[in-house]
Amino acid sequence: MVQSLNNRLTRIAITAFLLALAGWLSQAVAADLVLSWIDNSNNETGFLIDRKTGVNGTFAQIAAVGANVTTYVDIGLLVGTAFCNRALL
């Protein structure tokens, strides 16, 4: 089968587009999560922020904030993944 040059270039362009789209879809998409809590203490030195992936994961410390701080922004999280966070004295 003989194809015109224009038809072949169109097929190459569509194939390249689909490959680029597949590569983009396979990349992790990151998001930020704003955590906030109520500070019921009056003598803390700060809070430790822990995170675990999913419900059954293991908590690990990801940050520490100072006294009277009641928010933290957890950045670069994988979209579509469940996370659990906690703030400890």
N, C-alpha and C positions, 0 to 999 in steps of 0.2 A: 504494500500500500504506500503510495506517495502522498506526502502531506506538504502543504505550502509552508514556507518559512514562517509566515505570520501565525498560522495555526500552531506550529511547534513552539514558538515563542510564548504564545498564550498559555499552552499547557505547562511550559516551564515556569512561567510566572505564577500560575495557580498552584503548582506543586510547591514552589518556594514559599508562597504565602501560607499554605497549609502546614508545611514543616515549621515555619516561624510561629504560627498560631499554636501548634502542638507544643513547641518549646516554651512558649509563654505560659500556657496553661499548666505545664508541669512544674513551673517555678513556684516556690513558696511565696504566698502573699502575706505580708506582715501587717499587723494592726496594733494600736495602742489601747490599753485598758486603764481607765481612771478608777483607782480604788479610793474609797473614803470610809471613814468610821467616826464614831462618836468617842471623844476622849472623856471618860468618866472618872479619871484619876486626877489627882492634884500634886503628885509627888514623883512622877515618872522622869526618867532621864532620856527617854526616847522609846521608839517602837522598832521591833524587828519585823520585816515583811518576809513572809514565806510563801512559796508557790509550789504546787504539785500539778502534774499533768493528769487529767482525768480524776475520777473519784477514788480509784484504788492506788494512785501513785504515792510516792513518799515526799513529804514536805522537805524543801531545801530553802535556806535563807537566800534571798535575792537582793535585799537592801536593808538599810537601817536609816531611820529618820529621827530628827531631834524631838525634844520635849514639845508638847502642845501642837505638833504637826498632825493633821488629820486627813491628809491626802497623799497619794503616791501614784505616779504614772508608770505603769508597767509597759515598756515599749518593745516593739519588734516581735509580737506574738504571732504564731501561725494561725491564720484565719481558718475556722472550722474545727479547731481543736478545743476541747474542754479543759479549763484550768480552774483550780481552786486556790484561793489566797487566804491568808490570815495575817493579822497584825498582833504581835505579842509585846508585852511590856518587857 
